[in-house]
């Protein structure tokens, strides 16, 4: 059985939705707008808005417990809140993490990067 390893330079992908890769392209933006509209028509409304607002309030709480990943002696965390909706990739030490208000080093501010680009 042969494995289809496309896309490659020699054999480009024949994906009919490849145009969606152009995230700023007008065709892609129109498609996304139509899909969003259909989804909101089907599932939107007062119940959706109430759930959205409740979840946003929960996710944006400043006292959320940061989930960390250990790597080379550091604890890393992707922090998202109302001020950083795309997130801050940050790190700290285990000793610092054990404090009630740990100091974090910002490795990458994803919101700032998106604005700059």
The first five atom37 places (N, CA, C, CB, O) and aatype in JSON, in Angstrom:
{
  "aatype": [20, 20, 20, 20, 20, 20, 20, 20, 20, 20, 20, 20, 20, 20, 20, 20, 20, 20, 20, 20, 20, 20, 20, 20, 20, 20, 20, 20, 20, 20, 20, 20, 20, 20, 20, 20, 20, 20, 20, 20, 20, 20, 20, 20, 20, 20, 20, 20, 20, 20, 20, 20, 20, 20, 20, 20, 20, 20, 20, 20, 20, 20, 20, 20, 20, 20, 20, 20, 20, 20, 20, 20, 20, 20, 20, 20, 20, 20, 20, 20, 20, 20, 20, 20, 20, 20, 20, 20, 20, 20, 20, 20, 20, 20, 20, 20, 20, 20, 20, 20, 20, 20, 20, 20, 20, 20, 20, 20, 20, 20, 20, 20, 20, 20, 20, 20, 20],
  "atom_mask": [
    [1, 1, 1, 1, 1],
    [1, 1, 1, 1, 1],
    [1, 1, 1, 1, 1],
    [1, 1, 1, 1, 1],
    [1, 1, 1, 1, 1],
    [1, 1, 1, 1, 1],
    [1, 1, 1, 1, 1],
    [1, 1, 1, 1, 1],
    [1, 1, 1, 1, 1],
    [1, 1, 1, 1, 1],
    [1, 1, 1, 1, 1],
    [1, 1, 1, 1, 1],
    [1, 1, 1, 1, 1],
    [1, 1, 1, 1, 1],
    [1, 1, 1, 1, 1],
    [1, 1, 1, 1, 1],
    [1, 1, 1, 1, 1],
    [1, 1, 1, 1, 1],
    [1, 1, 1, 1, 1],
    [1, 1, 1, 1, 1],
    [1, 1, 1, 1, 1],
    [1, 1, 1, 1, 1],
    [1, 1, 1, 1, 1],
    [1, 1, 1, 1, 1],
    [1, 1, 1, 1, 1],
    [1, 1, 1, 1, 1],
    [1, 1, 1, 1, 1],
    [1, 1, 1, 1, 1],
    [1, 1, 1, 1, 1],
    [1, 1, 1, 1, 1],
    [1, 1, 1, 1, 1],
    [1, 1, 1, 1, 1],
    [1, 1, 1, 1, 1],
    [1, 1, 1, 1, 1],
    [1, 1, 1, 1, 1],
    [1, 1, 1, 1, 1],
    [1, 1, 1, 1, 1],
    [1, 1, 1, 1, 1],
    [1, 1, 1, 1, 1],
    [1, 1, 1, 1, 1],
    [1, 1, 1, 1, 1],
    [1, 1, 1, 1, 1],
    [1, 1, 1, 1, 1],
    [1, 1, 1, 1, 1],
    [1, 1, 1, 1, 1],
    [1, 1, 1, 1, 1],
    [1, 1, 1, 1, 1],
    [1, 1, 1, 1, 1],
    [1, 1, 1, 1, 1],
    [1, 1, 1, 1, 1],
    [1, 1, 1, 1, 1],
    [1, 1, 1, 1, 1],
    [1, 1, 1, 1, 1],
    [1, 1, 1, 1, 1],
    [1, 1, 1, 1, 1],
    [1, 1, 1, 1, 1],
    [1, 1, 1, 1, 1],
    [1, 1, 1, 1, 1],
    [1, 1, 1, 1, 1],
    [1, 1, 1, 1, 1],
    [1, 1, 1, 1, 1],
    [1, 1, 1, 1, 1],
    [1, 1, 1, 1, 1],
    [1, 1, 1, 1, 1],
    [1, 1, 1, 1, 1],
    [1, 1, 1, 1, 1],
    [1, 1, 1, 1, 1],
    [1, 1, 1, 1, 1],
    [1, 1, 1, 1, 1],
    [1, 1, 1, 1, 1],
    [1, 1, 1, 1, 1],
    [1, 1, 1, 1, 1],
    [1, 1, 1, 1, 1],
    [1, 1, 1, 1, 1],
    [1, 1, 1, 1, 1],
    [1, 1, 1, 1, 1],
    [1, 1, 1, 1, 1],
    [1, 1, 1, 1, 1],
    [1, 1, 1, 1, 1],
    [1, 1, 1, 1, 1],
    [1, 1, 1, 1, 1],
    [1, 1, 1, 1, 1],
    [1, 1, 1, 1, 1],
    [1, 1, 1, 1, 1],
    [1, 1, 1, 1, 1],
    [1, 1, 1, 1, 1],
    [1, 1, 1, 1, 1],
    [1, 1, 1, 1, 1],
    [1, 1, 1, 1, 1],
    [1, 1, 1, 1, 1],
    [1, 1, 1, 1, 1],
    [1, 1, 1, 1, 1],
    [1, 1, 1, 1, 1],
    [1, 1, 1, 1, 1],
    [1, 1, 1, 1, 1],
    [1, 1, 1, 1, 1],
    [1, 1, 1, 1, 1],
    [1, 1, 1, 1, 1],
    [1, 1, 1, 1, 1],
    [1, 1, 1, 1, 1],
    [1, 1, 1, 1, 1],
    [1, 1, 1, 1, 1],
    [1, 1, 1, 1, 1],
    [1, 1, 1, 1, 1],
    [1, 1, 1, 1, 1],
    [1, 1, 1, 1, 1],
    [1, 1, 1, 1, 1],
    [1, 1, 1, 1, 1],
    [1, 1, 1, 1, 1],
    [1, 1, 1, 1, 1],
    [1, 1, 1, 1, 1],
    [1, 1, 1, 1, 1],
    [1, 1, 1, 1, 1],
    [1, 1, 1, 1, 1],
    [1, 1, 1, 1, 1],
    [1, 1, 1, 1, 1],
    [1, 1, 1, 1, 1]
  ],
  "atom_positions": [
    [[0.85, -1.18, 0.0], [0.0, 0.0, 0.0], [0.9, 1.24, 0.0], [-0.96, 0.0, 1.23], [1.78, 1.38, 0.84]],
    [[0.66, 2.14, -0.93], [1.45, 3.35, -1.05], [0.88, 4.45, -0.16], [1.5, 3.83, -2.53], [-0.34, 4.62, -0.08]],
    [[1.76, 5.17, 0.52], [1.35, 6.27, 1.38], [1.42, 7.57, 0.58], [2.24, 6.34, 2.65], [2.42, 7.83, -0.09]],
    [[0.38, 8.36, 0.65], [0.34, 9.65, -0.03], [1.02, 10.67, 0.88], [-1.15, 10.09, -0.36], [0.46, 11.09, 1.89]],
    [[2.24, 11.07, 0.51], [3.01, 11.97, 1.35], [2.94, 13.43, 0.89], [4.45, 11.52, 1.39], [3.77, 14.24, 1.3]],
    [[1.98, 13.75, 0.04], [1.84, 15.13, -0.41], [1.45, 16.03, 0.76], [0.8, 15.23, -1.53], [0.87, 15.52, 1.72]],
    [[1.72, 17.26, 0.73], [2.33, 18.0, -0.36], [3.86, 17.96, -0.3], [1.86, 19.44, -0.34], [4.45, 17.99, 0.78]],
    [[4.46, 17.88, -1.44], [5.89, 18.03, -1.61], [6.11, 18.97, -2.78], [6.61, 16.65, -1.84], [5.17, 19.28, -3.51]],
    [[7.35, 19.45, -2.96], [7.62, 20.33, -4.09], [7.38, 19.62, -5.41], [9.05, 20.85, -4.02], [6.9, 20.22, -6.38]],
    [[7.73, 18.34, -5.45], [7.57, 17.58, -6.7], [6.11, 17.23, -6.96], [8.4, 16.3, -6.65], [5.7, 17.11, -8.11]],
    [[5.33, 17.06, -5.91], [3.91, 16.68, -6.06], [3.07, 17.55, -5.12], [3.7, 15.16, -5.74], [2.75, 17.13, -4.01]],
    [[2.7, 18.75, -5.57], [1.91, 19.62, -4.7], [0.56, 19.02, -4.35], [1.71, 20.98, -5.36], [0.02, 18.17, -5.06]],
    [[0.05, 19.47, -3.26], [-1.23, 18.97, -2.77], [-2.36, 19.39, -3.71], [-1.5, 19.49, -1.34], [-2.34, 20.5, -4.26]],
    [[-3.33, 18.52, -3.89], [-4.48, 18.85, -4.72], [-5.71, 19.12, -3.84], [-4.77, 17.71, -5.72], [-6.85, 18.9, -4.26]],
    [[-5.47, 19.58, -2.62], [-6.53, 19.88, -1.67], [-7.42, 20.99, -2.23], [-5.94, 20.29, -0.3], [-6.92, 22.08, -2.53]],
    [[-8.72, 20.74, -2.39], [-9.6, 21.77, -2.94], [-9.8, 22.96, -2.0], [-10.94, 21.16, -3.28], [-10.33, 23.99, -2.42]],
    [[-9.38, 22.83, -0.75], [-9.52, 23.92, 0.21], [-8.2, 24.6, 0.52], [-10.13, 23.4, 1.49], [-8.07, 25.28, 1.54]],
    [[-7.22, 24.42, -0.33], [-5.91, 25.01, -0.12], [-5.99, 26.54, -0.04], [-4.96, 24.59, -1.23], [-5.16, 27.16, 0.62]],
    [[-6.96, 27.13, -0.68], [-7.14, 28.59, -0.67], [-7.41, 29.11, 0.73], [-8.27, 28.98, -1.59], [-7.24, 30.31, 0.98]],
    [[-7.84, 28.25, 1.66], [-8.06, 28.67, 3.05], [-6.74, 28.99, 3.76], [-8.82, 27.59, 3.81], [-6.74, 29.63, 4.81]],
    [[-5.63, 28.53, 3.2], [-4.33, 28.83, 3.79], [-4.01, 30.32, 3.72], [-3.23, 28.04, 3.09], [-3.23, 30.82, 4.53]],
    [[-4.6, 31.02, 2.78], [-4.41, 32.47, 2.69], [-5.37, 33.13, 3.68], [-4.66, 32.99, 1.22], [-6.47, 33.55, 3.32]],
    [[-4.93, 33.22, 4.93], [-5.85, 33.65, 5.99], [-6.3, 35.09, 5.84], [-5.2, 33.47, 7.32], [-7.32, 35.47, 6.43]],
    [[-5.6, 35.89, 5.08], [-6.02, 37.27, 4.83], [-6.68, 37.41, 3.45], [-4.82, 38.22, 4.94], [-7.09, 38.5, 3.07]],
    [[-6.78, 36.31, 2.71], [-7.38, 36.35, 1.38], [-8.87, 36.6, 1.45], [-7.11, 35.05, 0.64], [-9.54, 36.12, 2.36]],
    [[-9.4, 37.35, 0.5], [-10.82, 37.72, 0.53], [-11.73, 36.49, 0.46], [-11.15, 38.67, -0.63], [-12.76, 36.44, 1.14]],
    [[-11.36, 35.51, -0.35], [-12.19, 34.3, -0.48], [-12.26, 33.57, 0.86], [-11.63, 33.35, -1.58], [-13.33, 33.13, 1.28]],
    [[-11.12, 33.45, 1.53], [-11.09, 32.77, 2.83], [-11.88, 33.56, 3.87], [-9.63, 32.58, 3.3], [-12.63, 32.97, 4.65]],
    [[-11.72, 34.87, 3.9], [-12.45, 35.7, 4.86], [-13.96, 35.62, 4.63], [-11.98, 37.16, 4.77], [-14.73, 35.55, 5.58]],
    [[-14.38, 35.64, 3.36], [-15.8, 35.5, 3.05], [-16.35, 34.15, 3.51], [-16.04, 35.68, 1.55], [-17.44, 34.07, 4.07]],
    [[-15.58, 33.11, 3.26], [-15.99, 31.76, 3.67], [-16.17, 31.69, 5.19], [-14.95, 30.71, 3.2], [-17.17, 31.17, 5.68]],
    [[-15.2, 32.2, 5.93], [-15.27, 32.17, 7.39], [-16.45, 32.98, 7.89], [-13.96, 32.7, 8.01], [-17.14, 32.56, 8.81]],
    [[-16.69, 34.13, 7.28], [-17.83, 34.96, 7.67], [-19.14, 34.2, 7.46], [-17.84, 36.27, 6.86], [-20.02, 34.23, 8.33]],
    [[-19.29, 33.52, 6.33], [-20.51, 32.72, 6.06], [-20.65, 31.6, 7.09], [-20.47, 32.13, 4.63], [-21.74, 31.38, 7.62]],
    [[-19.55, 30.89, 7.38], [-19.62, 29.79, 8.34], [-19.98, 30.3, 9.73], [-18.28, 29.04, 8.38], [-20.79, 29.69, 10.42]],
    [[-19.4, 31.43, 10.13], [-19.73, 32.01, 11.44], [-21.2, 32.41, 11.5], [-18.85, 33.24, 11.71], [-21.87, 32.15, 12.5]],
    [[-21.69, 33.03, 10.45], [-23.09, 33.46, 10.41], [-24.03, 32.26, 10.52], [-23.38, 34.24, 9.11], [-24.99, 32.3, 11.29]],
    [[-23.76, 31.2, 9.77], [-24.61, 30.0, 9.83], [-24.57, 29.37, 11.22], [-24.16, 28.97, 8.77], [-25.59, 28.92, 11.73]],
    [[-23.39, 29.35, 11.82], [-23.27, 28.76, 13.16], [-24.05, 29.56, 14.19], [-21.79, 28.67, 13.57], [-24.77, 29.0, 15.01]],
    [[-23.91, 30.88, 14.15], [-24.63, 31.72, 15.1], [-26.14, 31.68, 14.88], [-24.14, 33.15, 15.02], [-26.9, 31.76, 15.84]],
    [[-26.58, 31.57, 13.63], [-28.01, 31.44, 13.36], [-28.56, 30.16, 13.98], [-28.28, 31.45, 11.85], [-29.67, 30.14, 14.51]],
    [[-27.77, 29.1, 13.92], [-28.22, 27.8, 14.43], [-28.09, 27.69, 15.96], [-27.42, 26.68, 13.77], [-28.99, 27.19, 16.63]],
    [[-26.96, 28.18, 16.5], [-26.66, 27.94, 17.91], [-26.59, 29.21, 18.76], [-25.36, 27.22, 18.03], [-26.42, 29.12, 19.97]],
    [[-26.72, 30.38, 18.15], [-26.61, 31.63, 18.91], [-27.87, 31.91, 19.71], [-26.35, 32.8, 17.96], [-28.74, 31.05, 19.84]],
    [[-27.94, 33.1, 20.25], [-29.11, 33.5, 21.01], [-28.75, 33.82, 22.45], [-30.16, 32.41, 20.98], [-27.58, 33.87, 22.81]],
    [[-29.78, 34.02, 23.24], [-29.58, 34.45, 24.63], [-28.84, 33.4, 25.46], [-30.92, 34.76, 25.28], [-27.98, 33.75, 26.27]],
    [[-29.16, 32.13, 25.25], [-28.47, 31.07, 25.99], [-26.99, 31.03, 25.68], [-29.1, 29.72, 25.68], [-26.16, 30.88, 26.58]],
    [[-26.66, 31.16, 24.4], [-25.26, 31.19, 23.98], [-24.54, 32.38, 24.6], [-25.16, 31.25, 22.45], [-23.44, 32.23, 25.13]],
    [[-25.16, 33.55, 24.54], [-24.54, 34.77, 25.08], [-24.31, 34.64, 26.58], [-25.41, 36.0, 24.78], [-23.26, 35.04, 27.09]],
    [[-25.27, 34.07, 27.3], [-25.12, 33.9, 28.75], [-23.98, 32.93, 29.06], [-26.43, 33.38, 29.38], [-23.15, 33.19, 29.94]],
    [[-23.93, 31.82, 28.34], [-22.84, 30.86, 28.54], [-21.48, 31.47, 28.2], [-23.07, 29.59, 27.69], [-20.52, 31.29, 28.94]],
    [[-21.41, 32.2, 27.08], [-20.16, 32.84, 26.67], [-19.67, 33.8, 27.74], [-20.36, 33.6, 25.34], [-18.49, 33.79, 28.09]],
    [[-20.57, 34.62, 28.26], [-20.18, 35.61, 29.26], [-19.77, 34.95, 30.58], [-21.33, 36.58, 29.51], [-18.82, 35.4, 31.23]],
    [[-20.47, 33.9, 30.97], [-20.11, 33.18, 32.19], [-18.73, 32.53, 32.05], [-21.16, 32.11, 32.51], [-17.9, 32.64, 32.96]],
    [[-18.49, 31.87, 30.93], [-17.19, 31.23, 30.72], [-16.06, 32.25, 30.62], [-17.23, 30.38, 29.46], [-14.97, 32.01, 31.14]],
    [[-16.3, 33.37, 29.98], [-15.28, 34.42, 29.89], [-14.91, 34.91, 31.29], [-15.76, 35.6, 29.02], [-13.74, 35.13, 31.58]],
    [[-15.91, 35.09, 32.15], [-15.64, 35.54, 33.51], [-14.81, 34.52, 34.29], [-16.96, 35.81, 34.25], [-13.95, 34.89, 35.08]],
    [[-15.07, 33.24, 34.05], [-14.31, 32.18, 34.72], [-12.87, 32.14, 34.19], [-14.99, 30.81, 34.52], [-11.92, 32.13, 34.97]],
    [[-12.72, 32.13, 32.87], [-11.39, 32.01, 32.26], [-10.52, 33.22, 32.51], [-11.53, 31.78, 30.78], [-9.29, 33.1, 32.54]],
    [[-11.12, 34.39, 32.69], [-10.35, 35.62, 32.85], [-10.07, 35.99, 34.3], [-11.08, 36.75, 32.19], [-9.54, 37.07, 34.57]],
    [[-10.42, 35.13, 35.22], [-10.16, 35.42, 36.64], [-8.65, 35.51, 36.88], [-10.79, 34.32, 37.55], [-7.9, 34.67, 36.39]],
    [[-8.22, 36.5, 37.62], [-6.78, 36.64, 37.89], [-6.24, 35.6, 38.86], [-6.5, 38.01, 38.43], [-5.03, 35.41, 38.95]],
    [[-7.13, 34.91, 39.58], [-6.67, 33.92, 40.55], [-6.7, 32.49, 40.01], [-7.51, 34.01, 41.8], [-6.63, 31.53, 40.78]],
    [[-6.81, 32.33, 38.7], [-6.75, 30.99, 38.12], [-5.41, 30.34, 38.43], [-6.98, 31.03, 36.6], [-4.39, 31.03, 38.5]],
    [[-5.41, 29.06, 38.61], [-4.18, 28.32, 38.88], [-3.47, 28.06, 37.56], [-4.48, 26.98, 39.64], [-4.06, 27.46, 36.65]],
    [[-2.22, 28.48, 37.42], [-1.51, 28.26, 36.16], [-1.09, 26.8, 36.0], [-0.28, 29.17, 36.07], [-0.5, 26.22, 36.91]],
    [[-1.4, 26.23, 34.86], [-0.96, 24.88, 34.52], [0.44, 25.01, 33.94], [-1.94, 24.17, 33.51], [0.66, 25.77, 33.0]],
    [[1.39, 24.26, 34.5], [2.78, 24.41, 34.07], [3.31, 23.14, 33.44], [3.65, 24.81, 35.24], [2.81, 22.04, 33.67]],
    [[4.36, 23.33, 32.64], [5.12, 22.24, 32.04], [6.56, 22.43, 32.44], [4.95, 22.2, 30.47], [7.08, 23.55, 32.37]],
    [[7.22, 21.36, 32.85], [8.63, 21.44, 33.25], [9.53, 21.2, 32.04], [8.95, 20.41, 34.37], [9.3, 20.31, 31.23]],
    [[10.57, 22.04, 31.96], [11.53, 21.89, 30.88], [12.86, 22.5, 31.32], [11.02, 22.56, 29.57], [12.95, 23.7, 31.58]],
    [[13.88, 21.68, 31.4], [15.24, 22.11, 31.71], [15.33, 22.99, 32.95], [15.81, 22.87, 30.53], [15.99, 24.02, 32.95]],
    [[14.67, 22.57, 34.0], [14.75, 23.29, 35.27], [13.8, 24.48, 35.39], [16.13, 23.76, 35.46], [13.81, 25.16, 36.42]],
    [[13.0, 24.74, 34.38], [12.05, 25.84, 34.41], [10.62, 25.3, 34.39], [12.28, 26.8, 33.22], [10.37, 24.19, 33.92]],
    [[9.7, 26.1, 34.89], [8.27, 25.81, 34.78], [7.69, 26.81, 33.8], [7.55, 25.88, 36.19], [7.79, 28.02, 34.01]],
    [[7.08, 26.32, 32.73], [6.51, 27.17, 31.68], [4.99, 27.14, 31.76], [6.99, 26.7, 30.27], [4.38, 26.15, 32.15]],
    [[4.4, 28.26, 31.38], [2.95, 28.39, 31.43], [2.49, 29.31, 30.29], [2.48, 28.94, 32.8], [3.13, 30.32, 30.01]],
    [[1.39, 28.95, 29.65], [0.74, 29.83, 28.69], [-0.44, 30.46, 29.41], [0.28, 29.05, 27.38], [-1.45, 29.81, 29.66]],
    [[-0.31, 31.75, 29.75], [-1.32, 32.46, 30.52], [-2.21, 33.27, 29.6], [-0.67, 33.36, 31.57], [-1.73, 34.07, 28.8]],
    [[-3.52, 33.07, 29.73], [-4.5, 33.84, 28.96], [-5.48, 34.46, 29.93], [-5.24, 32.95, 27.92], [-5.91, 33.83, 30.89]],
    [[-5.83, 35.72, 29.66], [-6.84, 36.41, 30.44], [-7.42, 37.52, 29.57], [-6.25, 36.97, 31.77], [-7.13, 37.6, 28.38]],
    [[-8.24, 38.39, 30.17], [-8.89, 39.45, 29.39], [-7.87, 40.39, 28.76], [-9.85, 40.24, 30.28], [-8.09, 40.89, 27.66]],
    [[-6.77, 40.64, 29.44], [-5.74, 41.54, 28.91], [-4.82, 40.86, 27.91], [-4.92, 42.09, 30.03], [-4.16, 41.54, 27.12]],
    [[-4.78, 39.55, 27.93], [-3.89, 38.77, 27.05], [-4.68, 37.62, 26.42], [-2.66, 38.24, 27.84], [-4.43, 36.46, 26.75]],
    [[-5.61, 37.93, 25.52], [-6.46, 36.86, 24.98], [-5.7, 35.82, 24.17], [-7.53, 37.46, 24.13], [-6.13, 34.66, 24.12]],
    [[-4.61, 36.18, 23.54], [-3.8, 35.2, 22.81], [-2.8, 34.53, 23.72], [-3.09, 35.85, 21.63], [-2.42, 33.38, 23.49]],
    [[-2.36, 35.23, 24.72], [-1.55, 34.6, 25.75], [-0.15, 35.15, 25.92], [-1.47, 33.2, 25.47], [0.43, 35.79, 25.04]],
    [[0.37, 34.85, 27.11], [1.76, 35.12, 27.45], [2.44, 33.78, 27.68], [1.87, 36.04, 28.71], [2.0, 33.01, 28.53]],
    [[3.47, 33.51, 26.95], [4.29, 32.32, 27.2], [5.32, 32.79, 28.22], [4.96, 31.73, 25.87], [6.12, 33.67, 27.93]],
    [[5.3, 32.19, 29.41], [6.13, 32.67, 30.5], [6.75, 31.51, 31.24], [5.32, 33.54, 31.45], [6.36, 30.36, 31.08]],
    [[7.76, 31.86, 32.08], [8.43, 30.8, 32.84], [8.84, 31.33, 34.2], [9.66, 30.27, 32.07], [8.96, 32.54, 34.43]],
    [[9.05, 30.38, 35.11], [9.52, 30.69, 36.44], [10.25, 29.47, 36.99], [8.35, 31.11, 37.38], [10.27, 28.42, 36.35]],
    [[10.83, 29.61, 38.16], [11.5, 28.48, 38.81], [10.51, 27.8, 39.75], [12.77, 28.94, 39.59], [9.47, 28.36, 40.09]],
    [[10.84, 26.59, 40.16], [9.98, 25.87, 41.11], [9.91, 26.63, 42.43], [10.51, 24.43, 41.34], [8.84, 26.74, 43.02]],
    [[11.03, 27.14, 42.87], [11.05, 27.9, 44.13], [10.13, 29.11, 44.05], [12.48, 28.35, 44.46], [9.37, 29.39, 44.98]],
    [[10.19, 29.82, 42.95], [9.35, 31.0, 42.76], [7.88, 30.6, 42.62], [9.8, 31.8, 41.53], [6.99, 31.28, 43.13]],
    [[7.62, 29.49, 41.92], [6.25, 29.01, 41.69], [5.55, 28.67, 43.01], [6.26, 27.79, 40.77], [4.33, 28.8, 43.12]],
    [[6.32, 28.24, 43.99], [5.74, 27.87, 45.29], [5.31, 29.07, 46.11], [6.74, 27.06, 46.08], [4.6, 28.89, 47.1]],
    [[5.69, 30.26, 45.74], [5.29, 31.46, 46.45], [3.83, 31.81, 46.14], [6.22, 32.64, 46.08], [3.29, 31.38, 45.12]],
    [[3.22, 32.59, 47.02], [1.82, 32.96, 46.8], [1.65, 33.89, 45.6], [1.25, 33.63, 48.05], [0.59, 33.9, 44.97]],
    [[2.68, 34.66, 45.28], [2.63, 35.54, 44.11], [3.95, 35.4, 43.34], [2.39, 37.04, 44.55], [4.82, 36.26, 43.45]],
    [[4.09, 34.33, 42.55], [5.37, 34.09, 41.87], [5.69, 35.15, 40.82], [5.35, 32.73, 41.22], [4.79, 35.73, 40.21]],
    [[6.98, 35.39, 40.63], [7.45, 36.29, 39.58], [7.68, 35.46, 38.33], [8.78, 37.04, 40.01], [8.35, 34.43, 38.37]],
    [[7.11, 35.9, 37.22], [7.21, 35.2, 35.94], [8.07, 36.02, 34.98], [5.81, 34.94, 35.34], [7.97, 37.25, 34.93]],
    [[8.9, 35.34, 34.22], [9.64, 35.95, 33.12], [8.82, 35.73, 31.86], [11.09, 35.36, 32.99], [8.46, 34.6, 31.54]],
    [[8.52, 36.8, 31.13], [7.77, 36.68, 29.89], [8.74, 36.23, 28.79], [7.07, 38.04, 29.51], [9.69, 36.94, 28.47]],
    [[8.48, 35.08, 28.23], [9.29, 34.54, 27.13], [8.78, 35.09, 25.81], [9.26, 32.99, 27.13], [9.56, 35.48, 24.94]],
    [[7.45, 35.12, 25.66], [6.85, 35.62, 24.43], [5.46, 36.18, 24.73], [6.77, 34.5, 23.36], [4.61, 35.48, 25.29]],
    [[5.23, 37.42, 24.36], [3.92, 38.05, 24.46], [3.25, 37.86, 23.1], [4.02, 39.59, 24.87], [3.54, 38.58, 22.15]],
    [[2.35, 36.89, 23.02], [1.75, 36.53, 21.73], [0.84, 37.64, 21.21], [0.97, 35.23, 21.87], [0.75, 37.83, 20.0]],
    [[0.17, 38.37, 22.1], [-0.67, 39.48, 21.66], [0.16, 40.59, 21.03], [-1.48, 40.04, 22.84], [-0.21, 41.14, 20.0]],
    [[1.29, 40.91, 21.66], [2.16, 41.95, 21.1], [2.75, 41.5, 19.77], [3.29, 42.3, 22.09], [2.81, 42.29, 18.82]],
    [[3.17, 40.24, 19.7], [3.7, 39.71, 18.45], [2.66, 39.81, 17.32], [4.15, 38.24, 18.65], [3.0, 40.21, 16.21]],
    [[1.42, 39.45, 17.61], [0.36, 39.51, 16.61], [0.12, 40.96, 16.17], [-0.93, 38.9, 17.16], [-0.1, 41.22, 14.99]],
    [[0.16, 41.89, 17.11], [-0.05, 43.29, 16.76], [1.1, 43.82, 15.91], [-0.21, 44.14, 18.03], [0.88, 44.58, 14.97]],
    [[2.33, 43.43, 16.24], [3.5, 43.88, 15.5], [3.52, 43.32, 14.08], [4.77, 43.48, 16.24], [3.95, 44.0, 13.15]],
    [[3.05, 42.1, 13.93], [3.09, 41.47, 12.61], [1.9, 41.89, 11.79], [3.13, 39.97, 12.74], [1.77, 41.45, 10.64]]
  ]
}
